[in-house]
Amino acid sequence: MVTYPEIWRSWADTLHRWGLQDIAAAALEGFAPLGFLGAQFIYLGQPFLDTFLPENQTLALAELLEHPEKTRSFVTFLKQDHRLE
C-alpha cells in the first residue's frame, strides 16, 4: 500500500482554502462503507480521469477510498490545519 503525503497535503490545502475541509471529512466518514465501491468506479475510469488530473491523483483517491484505514488517516490529517503559509 503506497502513501501519497504530497497529494494529501495538496488536497488538504485546497479544501482548507475553500473552507470545505469539514464537509469533506464528514462525507468521507459518512460514505466510508461505500468507499470500496467508489474506488472500483475510479479504477474503471482511471484512463479517462488521468487525462484531467495531475499524476497519481486518481490512484491516490482510489486507494484512499478502498482502504478504510487510509480514509481514517486522511480524515484525521484533514482536520488538522495544514495550510501553506
Beta strands, then each sheet from edge to edge (+ up, - down):
end
